[in-house]
């Protein structure tokens, strides 16, 4: 009985009861249609963690050269250059997921 399972789990996690006579799984919009958006969101986090760890954390968030490189190599070209090429230009290498995994507490 999935409705009972959700009712019990919701109470355990959120701390309040579901509304009687409703089917939470049928109204929870994040379960349907959000998957591709969330996938894209996670990849943006992979890339931002990589940029931060590779350049900003090492060179300093207030480093003038790093900031100018970000402006000129990422922001300025915008959509005129493919995103992965923008990243390669800024990072000086292929992007990877190591900083993202470390940010989640996972061993690399």
VOVO-906860 format. One record per residue (C-alpha): x, z, y; residue number from 1. Coordinates in nm, 3 decimals. Example, Ala and Ser with C-alpha at 12.3 -4.5 7.8 and 13.67 -1.06 7.14 Angstrom:
<marmis>
((1.230,0.780,-0.450),1),
((1.367,0.714,-0.106),2),
</marmis>
This chain:
<marmis>
((0.000,0.000,0.000),1),
((0.199,-0.129,0.296),2),
((-0.042,0.017,0.551),3),
((0.017,0.366,0.410),4),
((0.392,0.309,0.394),5),
((0.400,0.206,0.761),6),
((0.177,0.500,0.856),7),
((0.410,0.747,0.683),8),
((0.729,0.584,0.809),9),
((0.600,0.557,1.165),10),
((0.510,0.926,1.170),11),
((0.854,1.016,1.029),12),
((1.052,0.799,1.272),13),
((0.845,0.802,1.592),14),
((0.691,1.146,1.548),15),
((0.329,1.050,1.612),16),
((0.051,0.910,1.399),17),
((-0.057,0.548,1.409),18),
((-0.402,0.478,1.553),19),
((-0.663,0.524,1.278),20),
((-0.831,0.203,1.162),21),
((-0.549,-0.024,1.280),22),
((-0.291,-0.223,1.089),23),
((0.037,-0.171,1.271),24),
((0.220,-0.444,1.077),25),
((-0.036,-0.701,1.194),26),
((0.016,-0.619,1.563),27),
((0.390,-0.558,1.574),28),
((0.503,-0.882,1.738),29),
((0.874,-0.832,1.679),30),
((0.831,-0.902,1.311),31),
((0.719,-1.261,1.365),32),
((0.874,-1.515,1.597),33),
((1.144,-1.292,1.740),34),
((1.399,-1.352,1.467),35),
((1.567,-1.658,1.621),36),
((1.574,-1.495,1.964),37),
((1.733,-1.182,1.823),38),
((1.989,-1.392,1.637),39),
((2.083,-1.562,1.965),40),
((2.096,-1.229,2.143),41),
((2.337,-1.089,1.883),42),
((2.568,-1.388,1.920),43),
((2.576,-1.336,2.295),44),
((2.685,-0.979,2.224),45),
((2.955,-1.104,1.985),46),
((3.096,-1.326,2.258),47),
((3.069,-1.070,2.537),48),
((3.243,-0.804,2.326),49),
((3.518,-1.054,2.245),50),
((3.567,-1.144,2.613),51),
((3.569,-0.781,2.720),52),
((3.810,-0.660,2.450),53),
((4.043,-0.958,2.483),54),
((4.072,-0.981,2.858),55),
((3.897,-0.710,3.060),56),
((3.990,-0.406,2.848),57),
((4.352,-0.518,2.819),58),
((4.407,-0.651,3.172),59),
((4.168,-0.419,3.356),60),
((3.814,-0.470,3.476),61),
((3.936,-0.482,3.836),62),
((4.226,-0.719,3.764),63),
((4.213,-1.003,4.018),64),
((4.349,-1.272,3.784),65),
((4.107,-1.178,3.507),66),
((3.814,-1.184,3.748),67),
((3.918,-1.519,3.891),68),
((3.965,-1.661,3.542),69),
((3.614,-1.541,3.452),70),
((3.475,-1.700,3.768),71),
((3.665,-2.028,3.730),72),
((3.660,-2.069,3.351),73),
((3.315,-1.930,3.264),74),
((3.086,-1.917,3.567),75),
((3.203,-2.215,3.773),76),
((3.175,-2.486,3.503),77),
((2.840,-2.346,3.388),78),
((2.652,-2.590,3.168),79),
((2.890,-2.878,3.238),80),
((3.113,-2.764,2.948),81),
((3.001,-2.655,2.603),82),
((2.980,-2.276,2.575),83),
((3.233,-2.242,2.295),84),
((3.482,-2.443,2.500),85),
((3.425,-2.211,2.798),86),
((3.505,-1.918,2.569),87),
((3.816,-2.083,2.427),88),
((3.942,-2.156,2.778),89),
((3.888,-1.796,2.888),90),
((4.017,-1.631,2.569),91),
((4.304,-1.870,2.504),92),
((4.192,-1.895,2.140),93),
((3.887,-1.943,1.921),94),
((3.626,-1.669,1.970),95),
((3.575,-1.423,1.684),96),
((3.350,-1.131,1.592),97),
((3.613,-0.858,1.548),98),
((3.542,-0.672,1.875),99),
((3.169,-0.686,1.804),100),
((3.215,-0.538,1.457),101),
((3.439,-0.262,1.595),102),
((3.175,-0.185,1.862),103),
((2.928,-0.125,1.578),104),
((3.170,0.109,1.398),105),
((3.255,-0.141,1.127),106),
((3.606,-0.189,0.991),107),
((3.764,-0.524,1.063),108),
</marmis>
